[in-house]
Amino acid sequence: MESLKGQFLVAMPGMGDERFRDTVIYLVGHGDEGAMGLMVNQPLDDMGFADVLEELGLGERDEMIRLPTVRDRQVLRGGPVQRGRGFVLHSRDYFREENSYEVSDDVCLTATLDILKSMAFTAEPAEAVFALGYCGWAPGQLESELALNGWLTVPFSRDLLFSTAPSDRYDVALGQLGITRASLSGAAGHA
């Protein structure tokens, strides 16, 4: 199978794992070793960016919440693996040779404290999505789930990842395929 790195996965209604119900996942890696991605449409209701920064000792919550770069940023549930570890999908204007991983021409992944500081106190990166945890697949597992109609694949869209509100990303991703929730079927069709 051709690599799906840099594309989105959209959970189908028949997805057997409730943790992924109505999710949109951005794949940061996909190959012979398996796959890795971040859910990008599931905000954490009980944790804000200021809470994360305070927990990491990067500032006092009451002070941090006054900064628009902190107050308005959501923390997403990235997946069930390593839920205490933070990952940032971001635009290329923030790239650190030793710390940033190039996913595509448009998107990088960084998982260091430096990017969190930059997100809070400077204008870099211009576009970013912060998530705790990730989704992982063993070799051949994602291909099997795709064959069983567990996921739809959606080509990369910068607007979907960075400009669309997380709560709207599932419907917008489906719309890019010309379908809606109402037109989805959990049954697989094979010709």
Backbone bond lengths (Angstrom), bond angles and torsions (degrees), N, CA, C in turn:
res aa  C-N    CA-C-N  psi(-1)  N-CA   C-N-CA  omega(-1)  CA-C   N-CA-C  phi
1 M - - - 1.450 - - 1.526 109.20 -
2 E 1.313 115.74 139.90 1.455 121.35 175.71 1.525 109.19 -66.27
3 S 1.314 117.20 144.65 1.460 121.48 -178.41 1.530 111.36 -61.82
4 L 1.307 114.90 138.63 1.466 121.55 177.04 1.530 111.39 -100.06
5 K 1.319 116.79 9.10 1.466 121.77 178.93 1.522 109.64 -52.31
6 G 1.352 115.72 131.65 1.456 120.80 178.69 1.513 113.70 87.65
7 Q 1.318 117.98 2.83 1.464 122.03 177.28 1.527 109.63 -109.85
8 F 1.318 114.74 172.94 1.458 120.89 178.22 1.523 110.44 -103.95
9 L 1.329 114.89 148.44 1.461 122.32 167.52 1.515 107.05 -109.98
10 V 1.330 116.71 136.88 1.461 122.03 176.89 1.518 106.84 -120.18
11 A 1.320 116.17 123.66 1.466 121.17 -177.56 1.521 111.01 -66.70
12 M 1.316 115.15 134.63 1.463 121.97 176.47 1.527 109.19 -85.41
13 P 1.354 117.02 158.31 1.465 119.84 -179.49 1.531 113.53 -58.46
14 G 1.315 117.62 -29.29 1.460 120.80 -178.62 1.521 114.36 -84.29
15 M 1.330 116.99 6.35 1.468 120.86 179.02 1.521 108.45 -55.17
16 G 1.299 116.94 123.68 1.456 121.37 -175.22 1.516 114.56 -74.22
17 D 1.310 118.73 -19.02 1.459 122.49 -176.15 1.526 109.54 -100.25
18 E 1.328 116.10 111.90 1.476 121.19 -176.93 1.530 113.18 -61.14
19 R 1.312 117.66 -23.32 1.477 120.18 179.49 1.524 111.31 -62.49
20 F 1.332 116.22 -20.97 1.462 120.26 -176.07 1.522 113.19 -109.68
21 R 1.309 116.98 10.89 1.463 120.41 -179.95 1.531 110.53 -58.87
22 D 1.331 116.35 128.77 1.469 123.78 177.74 1.525 113.45 58.38
23 T 1.320 117.29 32.75 1.457 119.03 -178.02 1.527 112.77 -98.92
24 V 1.322 113.04 154.63 1.454 122.86 170.28 1.519 105.45 -120.18
25 I 1.327 116.31 126.37 1.458 121.89 -178.35 1.522 108.63 -120.08
26 Y 1.331 115.12 132.53 1.456 121.01 173.63 1.523 106.77 -95.64
27 L 1.332 117.21 122.44 1.458 121.78 -178.14 1.524 111.14 -84.76
28 V 1.331 116.16 118.55 1.458 120.74 178.95 1.529 111.35 -94.45
29 G 1.310 116.70 -12.84 1.451 121.08 177.34 1.512 111.18 -159.51
30 H 1.331 116.73 143.56 1.465 122.10 177.46 1.515 107.94 -161.05
31 G 1.325 115.78 120.74 1.453 120.09 -179.85 1.514 110.88 -168.93
32 D 1.314 115.87 -160.35 1.460 121.57 -178.22 1.526 112.85 -62.78
33 E 1.339 117.20 -24.76 1.467 121.33 -179.07 1.513 112.93 -84.06
34 G 1.324 118.19 -6.86 1.455 122.50 -177.19 1.520 110.78 123.41
35 A 1.312 115.66 -154.58 1.469 119.85 -177.95 1.522 110.38 -144.94
36 M 1.321 115.07 155.61 1.464 122.46 176.42 1.516 108.11 -139.75
37 G 1.327 116.01 139.70 1.452 120.55 177.55 1.508 111.60 -153.38
38 L 1.332 114.97 170.23 1.467 122.01 177.42 1.518 109.47 -123.10
39 M 1.330 115.61 130.81 1.463 119.27 171.65 1.528 106.65 -67.63
40 V 1.322 116.21 134.34 1.463 119.40 -175.18 1.529 113.03 -121.41
41 N 1.330 116.79 14.82 1.461 117.83 -178.39 1.528 113.47 -134.32
42 Q 1.314 118.02 19.10 1.460 121.49 -178.15 1.530 111.10 -122.44
43 P 1.341 118.72 83.85 1.467 120.32 179.11 1.530 111.41 -64.59
44 L 1.329 115.23 145.16 1.463 120.88 173.44 1.520 107.49 -82.91
45 D 1.307 116.63 121.90 1.466 120.78 -177.77 1.524 112.57 -74.61
46 D 1.323 116.60 -27.39 1.460 120.13 -172.91 1.533 114.08 -102.05
47 M 1.339 117.09 11.88 1.455 119.19 179.99 1.520 110.67 -147.32
48 G 1.328 114.96 128.12 1.455 120.61 176.13 1.518 110.68 -108.05
49 F 1.316 115.84 170.72 1.460 121.14 -179.77 1.524 110.63 -61.33
50 A 1.341 117.39 -37.59 1.469 121.00 178.54 1.525 110.62 -61.93
51 D 1.329 117.88 -37.12 1.467 121.56 177.95 1.528 110.91 -62.45
52 V 1.327 116.30 -42.74 1.467 121.31 179.55 1.522 110.03 -63.66
53 L 1.326 116.69 -46.83 1.461 120.54 -179.30 1.524 111.50 -61.93
54 E 1.331 116.84 -40.88 1.466 120.44 178.25 1.525 110.47 -65.05
55 E 1.320 116.98 -43.96 1.460 121.12 -179.59 1.528 111.60 -61.28
56 L 1.316 116.57 -32.21 1.461 121.41 179.66 1.535 112.68 -87.16
57 G 1.333 116.67 0.47 1.453 121.06 178.36 1.518 113.62 75.97
58 L 1.326 117.28 25.64 1.463 121.28 -178.24 1.522 113.01 -95.73
59 G 1.325 117.85 2.05 1.455 121.42 179.11 1.514 111.40 159.24
60 E 1.315 115.72 163.86 1.466 121.66 176.67 1.522 109.42 -82.34
61 R 1.313 117.04 135.25 1.462 121.92 -176.35 1.527 111.95 -54.03
62 D 1.333 117.50 -45.60 1.474 120.68 -177.24 1.525 112.16 -62.31
63 E 1.315 116.55 -34.49 1.467 120.64 177.16 1.526 110.38 -76.25
64 M 1.325 116.41 -42.64 1.460 121.77 -176.37 1.525 112.26 -64.58
65 I 1.319 116.65 -36.31 1.463 120.45 -175.15 1.531 111.59 -65.07
66 R 1.324 117.32 -18.35 1.462 120.50 178.50 1.517 113.10 -77.56
67 L 1.335 116.73 -18.54 1.461 120.09 179.40 1.530 109.59 -81.37
68 P 1.343 118.24 124.54 1.469 119.95 -179.78 1.528 112.50 -58.39
69 T 1.334 116.89 -32.19 1.464 120.20 179.85 1.523 111.45 -67.10
70 V 1.315 116.65 -18.67 1.463 121.81 179.10 1.528 110.32 -102.43
71 R 1.316 116.26 -49.63 1.466 122.02 -174.82 1.524 112.16 -57.80
72 D 1.329 118.01 -40.16 1.458 121.48 -172.96 1.534 114.07 -91.68
73 R 1.312 117.95 -1.91 1.467 120.63 -176.92 1.524 110.82 -90.64
74 Q 1.324 115.46 129.98 1.459 120.58 177.70 1.523 110.42 -91.09
75 V 1.309 115.14 152.70 1.454 122.02 172.34 1.526 105.80 -104.77
76 L 1.323 115.99 127.38 1.455 120.79 -177.66 1.519 111.21 -102.05
77 R 1.316 115.45 152.36 1.463 121.97 171.15 1.519 105.69 -81.94
78 G 1.325 116.04 106.40 1.458 121.06 -174.78 1.511 114.05 -79.40
79 G 1.325 116.37 -23.68 1.454 119.96 179.88 1.509 111.56 157.68
80 P 1.319 116.37 175.39 1.465 120.81 -173.94 1.533 115.05 -82.34
81 V 1.332 118.60 -7.40 1.457 121.36 -177.92 1.530 109.62 -97.45
82 Q 1.323 117.30 133.46 1.467 123.52 -179.82 1.529 111.73 46.82
83 R 1.303 116.12 58.55 1.478 121.49 -175.10 1.522 114.35 -64.25
84 G 1.316 118.63 -14.49 1.455 121.03 177.61 1.520 113.33 -92.57
85 R 1.317 117.43 -2.12 1.460 121.44 -179.22 1.518 110.50 -98.69
86 G 1.337 116.33 135.10 1.456 121.18 -177.94 1.511 112.86 -95.80
87 F 1.338 114.68 143.64 1.464 122.95 178.45 1.518 108.01 -134.06
88 V 1.329 116.25 138.51 1.460 121.12 179.10 1.524 108.80 -121.25
89 L 1.326 115.62 120.37 1.464 121.82 168.23 1.517 105.37 -90.17
90 H 1.324 117.36 131.45 1.462 117.75 -172.87 1.521 112.26 -152.82
91 S 1.327 113.53 167.01 1.462 121.46 176.93 1.527 109.44 -71.82
92 R 1.327 115.60 162.47 1.469 121.77 -172.92 1.528 114.05 -73.62
93 D 1.331 118.92 -8.46 1.459 119.70 -179.87 1.524 112.10 -65.23
94 Y 1.317 117.58 -17.08 1.460 122.40 172.11 1.522 106.07 -114.59
95 F 1.311 117.25 105.51 1.461 121.11 177.03 1.513 107.87 -141.12
96 R 1.318 116.82 123.16 1.459 122.57 177.80 1.521 107.41 -116.36
97 E 1.306 115.70 117.75 1.467 122.91 -173.33 1.526 113.08 -46.72
98 E 1.304 117.99 -43.39 1.463 121.48 -175.54 1.528 113.24 -84.65
99 N 1.325 117.93 -18.54 1.466 120.56 -170.78 1.525 115.72 -118.85
100 S 1.305 117.98 -21.45 1.462 121.35 -175.32 1.523 110.79 -99.88
101 Y 1.303 115.10 141.80 1.463 122.65 178.91 1.522 107.90 -112.45
102 E 1.310 117.08 124.99 1.459 121.47 -179.94 1.525 109.27 -81.35
103 V 1.327 115.96 113.31 1.460 121.00 177.89 1.520 109.23 -83.11
104 S 1.333 115.69 -44.70 1.464 122.30 -179.82 1.520 108.56 -152.20
105 D 1.312 116.32 -174.85 1.462 120.04 176.32 1.523 111.86 -64.64
106 D 1.323 117.02 -23.06 1.462 121.91 -174.80 1.526 114.70 -104.42
107 V 1.330 117.84 -21.62 1.467 120.87 -169.30 1.526 111.31 -133.05
108 C 1.333 114.52 138.36 1.460 121.78 173.46 1.526 108.48 -123.67
109 L 1.318 115.21 162.49 1.459 122.53 176.62 1.515 107.48 -124.13
110 T 1.333 116.10 129.02 1.453 121.80 176.51 1.522 107.87 -135.08
111 A 1.342 115.89 141.83 1.466 120.45 -177.32 1.530 110.63 -134.26
112 T 1.333 116.62 49.53 1.465 121.11 179.89 1.529 110.58 -123.48
113 L 1.326 115.60 163.22 1.465 120.21 177.90 1.521 111.77 -64.77
114 D 1.328 116.92 -31.11 1.462 120.20 -177.70 1.524 112.27 -57.46
115 I 1.328 116.94 -40.30 1.461 117.80 -178.59 1.530 110.66 -70.67
116 L 1.325 117.85 -33.05 1.467 119.61 177.36 1.523 110.47 -65.35
117 K 1.330 116.70 -41.29 1.470 120.41 176.05 1.521 110.47 -61.66
118 S 1.320 115.84 -44.65 1.458 120.43 -179.90 1.531 110.92 -62.43
119 M 1.321 116.60 -41.87 1.471 120.42 179.15 1.523 111.13 -62.74
120 A 1.319 117.30 -35.69 1.459 121.37 -177.29 1.522 113.01 -79.53
121 F 1.328 117.29 -38.81 1.460 120.08 -168.20 1.524 116.29 -113.75
122 T 1.342 118.37 -9.78 1.461 120.28 179.21 1.529 109.40 -132.09
123 A 1.278 116.17 -176.68 1.475 120.68 -179.12 1.530 111.81 -93.85
124 E 1.336 117.87 10.72 1.459 119.96 179.58 1.521 110.51 -111.74
125 P 1.271 117.75 140.63 1.461 127.38 -9.12 1.526 110.81 -75.13
126 A 1.316 115.93 158.08 1.466 120.45 -178.96 1.528 111.07 -65.07
127 E 1.330 116.13 -33.95 1.469 121.17 179.67 1.519 108.61 -130.97
128 A 1.340 116.60 132.48 1.459 119.87 -178.50 1.515 111.31 -156.08
129 V 1.323 114.02 148.92 1.460 123.37 174.20 1.520 106.02 -128.03
130 F 1.344 117.32 125.78 1.460 122.11 -178.00 1.518 109.88 -109.91
131 A 1.336 115.65 129.24 1.465 120.45 -178.65 1.519 110.71 -136.07
132 L 1.323 115.70 149.42 1.453 122.46 173.68 1.520 108.67 -105.10
133 G 1.327 116.21 124.43 1.450 121.49 -178.82 1.512 111.84 88.15
134 Y 1.335 114.79 170.68 1.460 120.21 178.68 1.521 110.32 -148.72
135 C 1.316 115.58 171.81 1.463 123.26 176.49 1.527 107.25 -108.35
136 G 1.309 116.18 136.91 1.447 119.71 179.44 1.521 111.97 -133.72
137 W 1.319 115.88 146.36 1.465 122.52 178.93 1.521 108.75 -128.22
138 A 1.314 116.91 137.00 1.462 122.70 174.61 1.531 108.85 -71.36
139 P 1.330 118.11 165.26 1.465 119.78 177.48 1.534 111.78 -53.29
140 G 1.328 115.75 128.91 1.456 122.43 178.77 1.518 115.66 80.48
141 Q 1.325 118.62 -13.12 1.465 121.57 -176.74 1.530 112.25 -66.47
142 L 1.320 117.54 -47.00 1.460 119.88 -179.57 1.522 110.42 -64.12
143 E 1.320 117.39 -41.49 1.464 120.92 178.77 1.533 110.57 -59.41
144 S 1.332 116.00 -39.64 1.456 120.86 177.96 1.531 111.19 -65.17
145 E 1.324 116.94 -43.51 1.465 121.08 179.28 1.529 111.05 -64.66
146 L 1.326 116.58 -37.46 1.466 120.03 176.71 1.530 110.53 -65.18
147 A 1.323 117.17 -42.16 1.465 121.42 179.71 1.531 111.60 -65.15
148 L 1.345 116.42 -27.82 1.466 121.01 179.32 1.528 112.17 -90.25
149 N 1.334 116.48 12.46 1.467 121.86 176.85 1.531 113.09 66.62
150 G 1.329 116.51 33.79 1.459 119.92 178.41 1.515 113.49 -84.28
151 W 1.329 116.37 -24.31 1.464 121.12 -175.71 1.520 111.05 -138.21
152 L 1.314 114.78 150.80 1.463 122.59 164.77 1.520 106.46 -105.26
153 T 1.312 117.10 149.39 1.461 120.01 174.46 1.522 108.87 -104.95
154 V 1.313 115.07 139.53 1.467 122.27 -178.63 1.528 107.51 -128.44
155 P 1.338 117.79 128.55 1.464 120.20 178.69 1.531 111.46 -59.74
156 F 1.323 115.43 155.17 1.458 120.88 -179.57 1.516 111.36 -59.27
157 S 1.319 114.60 140.27 1.461 123.27 172.45 1.519 107.20 -139.64
158 R 1.326 115.92 119.57 1.467 120.76 178.95 1.531 110.47 -59.67
159 D 1.333 116.64 -41.45 1.464 120.25 179.74 1.524 111.29 -62.29
160 L 1.318 116.96 -41.91 1.467 119.97 -179.91 1.524 110.54 -61.05
161 L 1.319 117.59 -43.20 1.454 120.89 -177.09 1.523 113.11 -75.64
162 F 1.313 117.73 -42.71 1.457 119.55 -170.36 1.528 115.54 -108.68
163 S 1.323 119.38 -24.29 1.471 120.18 -173.39 1.522 114.12 -108.75
164 T 1.312 117.77 -24.37 1.459 121.58 -178.47 1.526 109.77 -82.00
165 A 1.318 117.15 136.05 1.467 120.91 177.02 1.528 109.30 -59.41
166 P 1.332 117.73 138.53 1.466 119.79 -179.06 1.525 113.94 -50.55
167 S 1.321 117.25 -39.38 1.472 120.38 -178.19 1.530 112.37 -67.47
168 D 1.335 117.85 -17.00 1.468 121.35 -179.79 1.533 112.93 -101.15
169 R 1.311 117.95 -7.52 1.469 120.86 -172.08 1.530 113.38 -63.49
170 Y 1.315 118.82 -34.70 1.469 120.23 179.94 1.527 110.03 -63.45
171 D 1.326 116.86 -50.49 1.463 120.68 -178.26 1.532 111.83 -67.27
172 V 1.325 117.33 -37.56 1.464 120.72 178.94 1.530 109.99 -67.09
173 A 1.329 116.98 -41.04 1.471 120.16 178.04 1.531 110.32 -61.47
174 L 1.321 117.19 -44.88 1.464 119.93 176.67 1.524 110.52 -60.92
175 G 1.323 116.31 -41.90 1.461 121.07 179.67 1.518 112.58 -59.92
176 Q 1.331 117.36 -32.11 1.463 120.00 177.50 1.528 111.36 -65.56
177 L 1.331 116.31 -21.76 1.464 120.99 176.70 1.528 111.63 -95.04
178 G 1.344 115.73 -0.23 1.463 120.34 -179.87 1.520 113.43 78.38
179 I 1.329 117.04 24.14 1.466 120.00 178.80 1.521 110.73 -128.80
180 T 1.318 115.92 168.96 1.458 123.07 177.63 1.521 108.58 -128.16
181 R 1.321 116.28 170.47 1.466 120.56 175.92 1.531 110.74 -56.39
182 A 1.323 115.79 -40.00 1.463 120.33 -177.37 1.529 112.35 -65.06
183 S 1.328 117.16 -27.49 1.461 119.35 -177.93 1.526 113.32 -91.72
184 L 1.342 116.56 -3.71 1.463 119.91 178.58 1.520 110.63 -75.27
185 S 1.317 115.13 145.16 1.459 121.25 175.08 1.503 107.71 -128.68
186 G 1.311 116.60 139.86 1.453 121.44 178.47 1.517 112.69 -77.97
187 A 1.321 117.74 -10.73 1.464 121.05 -178.33 1.521 110.71 -86.46
188 A 1.307 115.44 136.71 1.464 120.29 178.70 1.513 110.17 -81.26
189 G 1.299 115.21 143.93 1.454 120.93 174.50 1.512 109.02 -119.46
190 H 1.308 116.68 126.84 1.463 120.83 -179.64 1.510 108.92 -127.34
191 A 1.324 115.35 129.55 1.463 120.29 -179.84 1.503 110.11 -89.70
